[in-house]
Amino acid sequence: MLIRRFLGEKEVERFGSTLLFGKYQLCRLLGRGRSGTVYLAKHKELEEYRAIKKVPKSQIDYAQFRKEALILKDIRHPGIPIVYDLEEDEDFCYLIEEYLEGDSLYALVSDMGHFSKAMTVRYGIQICHLVSVLHSASPIPILYLDLQPKNLLVCDDTVKLVDFDHAIYLEEAEHLTKRYGTVGCAAPEQYTGGKLNEHTDIYAIGAVLYYMLTGEFPGSNPVYPGEQISRCLAKVIRTCLRKEPECRYESADRLRKDLENIQGQIDKKEKGVFRKNQEISLSIAVAGASRGAGTTHMAISLVAYFRQKGLSALYEERNDSGAVRQMADCAGCTMDQYGIYRIYGLPVLPLYGDVVKLNPHPYRVVVRDYGISQEAFAQEPADGYLLVCGSKPWQWKFARNAVQFPGNPPGMAVIYNQFCRRLTVRLPGPAKGTESFLMPDSPNPFVCTKQVKRVFDEVFRMLSGEQTGGIIRRFLDIKGCL
């Protein structure tokens, strides 16, 4: 379990019996930082989860700790956690906050390597908005001063800002004696003792943008690889990272507008690929010709593909393999209010059965994994159907039977997984009304590589055609642009 990696066995056992202030039952460790430790706790009476930040009094005085709570108290925004209470005992101070469930940008980039340009711009716009909320706080603007990937959470594709222990009011900036910051994200003036103001946070936004695009911090001489960064986006980041504060963007709002212009260019170039139409939803059914064909792997890869395209898609288990719970146990994940786990940044819903009643989830795009149950796959209504076949010689028989199955839905896409080019001439040909695609080997389904993206682009070009498109064509609007 993830808890045991951070804590010893004895400390893990203590969680079940630890009750703070008579009402907060400790559940598990969420993380450790420079200033303290954060735990997940459950309010016994309200049956709601809270994040409890525990800071030793030897490291911080109560007045300084109280300031973080006061700053949070004055801000009411869905992207910033609510502060519920302050507590203290002989040795520690405790800040009780809203629990935000999500993955940090740091964790997502670690898993994916780096984001696409579209993802970076989309999240960057949200980050600018959060910083703008702080800078425009009334009556006194707030400086965050530690904007970095670990303090930015992605919750259901929405960016949220946490950990305000270094935030200060603007009027206090010139009197600040101790300065903190994250190496790679902190502005030069945080090291040199220069004036701190809104431009300091602007620098950090540029560093985070660069990190999302490349998987690295900019350093003293950042390189802008043309493959990930367009000329316009590179200019935006360079402006943020100017050594002289006055040469950076004048405000987070001005930076946000330039990012929105770039987003408009991306949408125009791709002719509205995967536009977010909230009035309709999309469901894709996936099944396999045989065990070992890679059905679950393919379905998860499809969810990662949608994420790269800018859509929050849900993987839904419709088979009895138990794969989701096994993955969740290995990753140390807990479910949310919808019964959904987030594994390496992707939302996955295990099979619960008809007895369990779940709250309706917010995802408009759902990828359903039917395992090797081709009958259920064909009978369930969906907007698109993907049949996954193994491409090795010992799997050809199963592939041929599955492709020729009389109950297959019209317009089905057949994907031969982990194909060997020398053997492709021996693969069963497509049945009438279907089309075949060759998917290269991709060891990590949670990361959509260029090769995988290229195949899925072609799959959805076919699925959005005149005869088979329907809602897919209206939802994705990709005809003629891939």
Salt bridges, closest charged atoms under 4 A:
GLU9 OE1 - ARG4 NH1 2.34
GLU48 OE1 - ARG50 NH2 3.15
GLU68 OE1 - LYS53 NZ 3.28
ASP74 OD1 - LYS73 NZ 3.08
GLU88 OE1 - LYS57 NZ 2.70
ASP103 OD2 - ARG342 NE 3.26
ASP146 OD2 - ARG34 NH2 2.79
ASP156 OD1 - ARG342 NH1 3.69
ASP157 OD1 - ARG122 NH2 3.51
ASP163 OD1 - LYS53 NZ 3.14
ASP165 OD2 - LYS53 NZ 3.77
ASP165 OD2 - HIS166 NE2 3.98
GLU172 OE1 - LYS67 NZ 3.64
GLU189 OE2 - ARG248 NH1 2.83
ASP201 OD2 - HIS135 NE2 2.83
GLU227 OE2 - LYS450 NZ 1.74
ASP253 OD1 - ARG256 NH2 3.23
ASP258 OD1 - ARG254 NH1 2.75
GLU260 OE2 - ARG256 NH1 2.97
GLU316 OE2 - ARG318 NE 2.56
GLU316 OE2 - ARG368 NE 3.52
ASP457 OD1 - LYS309 NZ 3.54
ASP457 OD2 - LYS453 NZ 2.84
GLU458 OE1 - ARG461 NE 3.42
GLU466 OE2 - LYS479 NZ 2.18
ASP477 OD2 - ARG275 NE 3.78
